[in-house]
């Protein structure tokens, strides 16, 4: 059981693939990522987790229909590796339009180790 839980975290050598994983899910759900950057304030983990895992947080700006956003967030959080979504801020698009603008933070937890 512990092994299964540990497999839910990204390996250190997988950290470079995070944006690719997120982008693939966005494409599959018709979500357009207009900007991405590392979050300005990193997430701090309590002991003993801080010694074992490193949170990598990306701030994303996306454009999509409301239901596509829900499907995107759902896929991220159900991914086989541990991804979480925080701080969702939704701004409606033009009146009568179907597009929403959204800023959200996606956090991946990476095992500390040699890359």
C-alpha positions as CSV (number, residue, x, y, z in Angstrom):
1,X,0.0,0.0,0.0
2,X,2.8,2.4,0.8
3,X,4.5,1.6,-2.5
4,X,1.3,2.6,-4.3
5,X,1.1,5.9,-2.5
6,X,4.8,6.7,-3.3
7,X,4.1,5.9,-7.0
8,X,1.7,8.8,-7.0
9,X,4.5,11.3,-6.8
10,X,6.6,12.5,-9.7
11,X,10.2,11.3,-9.8
12,X,12.9,14.1,-9.8
13,X,13.7,13.2,-13.5
14,X,10.1,13.7,-14.5
15,X,9.9,17.4,-13.4
16,X,10.7,18.6,-16.9
17,X,7.7,16.8,-18.2
18,X,5.1,18.5,-16.0
19,X,4.2,21.3,-18.5
20,X,3.9,18.7,-21.3
21,X,1.5,16.6,-19.1
22,X,-0.6,19.7,-18.3
23,X,-0.6,20.9,-21.9
24,X,-1.7,17.5,-23.2
25,X,-4.7,17.5,-20.8
26,X,-5.5,21.1,-21.8
27,X,-5.5,20.1,-25.5
28,X,-7.7,17.1,-24.9
29,X,-10.3,19.2,-23.1
30,X,-10.3,22.2,-25.5
31,X,-8.6,24.5,-23.0
32,X,-6.2,27.1,-24.5
33,X,-3.3,27.9,-22.2
34,X,-2.4,31.6,-23.0
35,X,0.3,31.9,-20.3
36,X,2.2,29.8,-17.8
37,X,4.9,30.6,-15.3
38,X,6.3,29.3,-12.0
39,X,4.1,30.7,-9.2
40,X,5.6,33.7,-7.4
41,X,5.1,32.2,-4.0
42,X,6.2,28.6,-3.6
43,X,4.1,26.2,-1.6
44,X,5.7,25.2,1.7
45,X,5.3,21.7,3.0
46,X,5.4,20.8,6.7
47,X,8.0,18.4,8.1
48,X,8.7,15.6,7.4
49,X,7.3,16.0,3.9
50,X,9.5,19.0,3.1
51,X,12.5,16.8,3.3
52,X,11.1,14.2,0.9
53,X,9.1,16.2,-1.7
54,X,9.4,19.4,-3.5
55,X,6.2,21.2,-4.7
56,X,6.4,22.7,-8.1
57,X,3.7,25.2,-8.7
58,X,2.7,26.7,-12.1
59,X,0.3,29.6,-12.5
60,X,-1.7,29.1,-15.7
61,X,-3.9,31.6,-17.6
62,X,-6.4,29.7,-19.7
63,X,-9.3,30.4,-22.0
64,X,-12.2,28.0,-22.5
65,X,-15.9,27.2,-22.1
66,X,-16.9,26.7,-18.5
67,X,-17.6,23.0,-18.9
68,X,-14.2,22.4,-20.5
69,X,-12.6,24.1,-17.5
70,X,-14.3,21.7,-15.2
71,X,-13.2,18.7,-17.3
72,X,-9.6,20.0,-17.4
73,X,-9.5,20.5,-13.6
74,X,-11.1,17.1,-13.1
75,X,-8.5,15.4,-15.3
76,X,-5.6,17.1,-13.6
77,X,-6.7,16.0,-10.2
78,X,-7.5,12.5,-11.3
79,X,-4.1,12.0,-13.0
80,X,-2.1,9.0,-11.8
81,X,0.6,11.2,-10.3
82,X,-0.3,13.8,-7.6
83,X,-1.4,17.1,-9.2
84,X,-3.6,19.5,-7.3
85,X,-5.4,22.7,-8.5
86,X,-5.5,25.8,-6.3
87,X,-6.6,29.4,-6.5
88,X,-9.0,29.3,-9.3
89,X,-10.2,32.7,-10.5
90,X,-12.7,32.8,-13.3
91,X,-13.6,35.9,-15.3
92,X,-16.5,35.8,-17.7
93,X,-15.7,36.5,-21.3
94,X,-17.7,38.8,-23.6
95,X,-21.4,39.0,-22.9
96,X,-23.2,36.2,-24.7
97,X,-19.9,34.5,-25.4
98,X,-19.0,31.0,-24.4
99,X,-15.4,31.6,-23.4
100,X,-14.3,32.1,-19.8
101,X,-10.9,33.4,-18.7
102,X,-9.3,31.7,-15.8
103,X,-6.2,31.9,-13.7
104,X,-5.3,28.8,-11.7
105,X,-2.4,27.3,-9.9
106,X,-1.4,23.7,-10.5
107,X,0.9,22.0,-8.0
108,X,2.9,18.8,-8.7
109,X,4.7,17.0,-5.9
110,X,8.2,15.7,-6.9
111,X,10.3,13.3,-4.9
112,X,13.6,15.0,-4.0
113,X,16.5,13.2,-5.5
114,X,19.3,13.3,-8.1
115,X,18.0,14.2,-11.5
